[in-house]
Amino acid sequence: MTEKRIPAVGIDLGTTFSALAHLDETGRPATVVNAEGELTTPSVVLFDGPDVVVGKEAMKAMATEAARVADGAKREMGKEFYSKSLDGRQYPPEVIQAYILKKVTEDARRQLGDFRHAVVTVPAYFDEVRRKATQDAGYMAGLEVMDIINEPTAAAVAFGYQQGFLNAQGGASAPQTVLVYDLGGGTFDVTVMEIRGNEFVALATDGDVQLGGRDWDFRLADLAAEEFSRQHGLDPRQDAGAIGRLWRECEDAKRTLSARSKATITCDYMGLAAKVEVTRDRFQELTHDLLDRTRFTTRQTLKAAGLDWGQVDRVLLVGGSSRMPMVREMLRTLAGKEPDTSVSADEAVAHGAALRAGQLLAKNEGKPARFSIQNVNSHSLGVVGTDSATGRKRNAILIPRNTPLPASATRVFKTKKTKQESVLVQIVEGEAASPDACTAIGQCVIRDLPPDLPAGSPVGVKFKYGTDGRLAVTVQVSPKGKPIRQEITREHAFGRDDLDRWRNVLAGKAEG
């Protein structure tokens, strides 16, 4: 099949805005406008009885129907339910994400024709649980997710394309080291990549899935709410509709402060109003600790890559919130060079995902790849073991963070007692020695062990970690035992029946 019959589609599933891009007939990535004629779609969902509305109208409803509106669900991926009930019902975050994916794909199908295959992006710092939830959201939206690609990696690929590295005659004349600083609406990532011709090699990555432009907005909202309270003795933050209106005001003010030295925020509640003027300097004072968090992470990532600033050729800015002057000033001082804004902060991630989709479709047709990607894992992966000396539970790391992917590793543990009938393998993600300080990925149980198995019998646990950040586990009890590939049981993960049910609900074939 040709790319024209199966469009190469990449989706930037963002916290505040999402975008979909495809490769045109010349192989050039282009963003597909939504039904409203805009390049990005607000990642906001309104649940209004039998109707589910996504995008601009849902965002407008935050001012009047906030109790029915979900926004920022990406930050809650991996949890059992979204943080508030919506129209009297609780929804898992991946269901909310699935509705957003459905909206952007349906809008795109009107222009591109039918398609099912797509590459979806995630923050580089997303753990395995959140990646699985994102893949599930794609399935529920009726997509076949060919790959999960890291957002900074996608941006670097888009940059490489723009620089001509992916052309038939292209390729960097010498390796280029690029630090991608990706400050989106809800998440923050830093990735150091080396571009070797048409090879994109990640050297180190770090980030914060609870830090983004929304946090800058909330600081402005708190400032305005406190001024309103000082003037009127009431706190508008007690009302969902008032805080919804205020948040939109503050988001606009943040954008204004990127272009002007001051902005005015209007806060209204219970028939009363207050106007608050904020200067750019005051805004920077209010949020200096947030900026410092990104500075610290950026330094740590560069250190993990084993580089200094003199070895970095470009600092590439991605994500809408990277437009803030304070960000550029900080990076200019930190790196000693002007940040690179040559790719679109809003579109680069979707463009890179579309290029990756085109690469995968071409591979399926037996065509040579235009480029290659080598990523690293953002968190260490380990198994909960027991320290024989202390009896305490420990995180036995199999695959350390920043290991090139794909990766595999095996570690041998021992049974505790004679005639043990089963083995429990608990999988965690994180750097801490204590499992309690790590993220529980899930567990698998090996039952019906060989009879009369002596205590101390070896149990080999093998991890295979894919380029999409997904994990496969194989367990072998005793050297003569048959290796058994195990399905991981995750605490809040959807089973196949639940996934199919929601897929039918979103397709309009069943009631939710």
Buried (B, 14 or more C-beta within 10 A) or exposed (E): EEBEEBBBBBBBBBBBBBBBBBBBEEBEBBBBBBBEEBBBBBBBBBBBEEEBBBBBEBBBBBBEBBEBBBBBBBBBBBBEBBEEEBBEEEBBBBBBBBBBBBBBBBBBBEEBEEBBBBBBBBBBBBBBBBBBBBBBBBBBBBBEBBBBBBBBBBBBBBBBBBBEBBEEEBBBEEEBBBBBBBBBBBBBBBBBBBBBBBBBBBBBBBBBBEBBBBBBBBBBBBBBBBBBBEBBEBBBBEBBBBBBBBBBBBBBBBBBBBEEEBBEBBBBBEEEEBEBEBEBEBBBEBBEEBBEBBBEBBBEBBEBBEBEEEEBBBBBBBBBBBBBBBBBEBBEEBBEBEBBBEBBBBBBBBBBBBBBBBBBBBEEEEEEEBBEBBBBBBBBBBBBBBEEEEEEBBBBBBBBBBBEBEBEBEBEBEBEEEEBEEBEBBBBBBEBBEBEEBBBBBBBEBEEBEEEBEEEBEBBBBBBBBBBBBBBBBBBBBEEBEEEEBEBEBEBBBEEEBBBBBBBBBEEEEEE
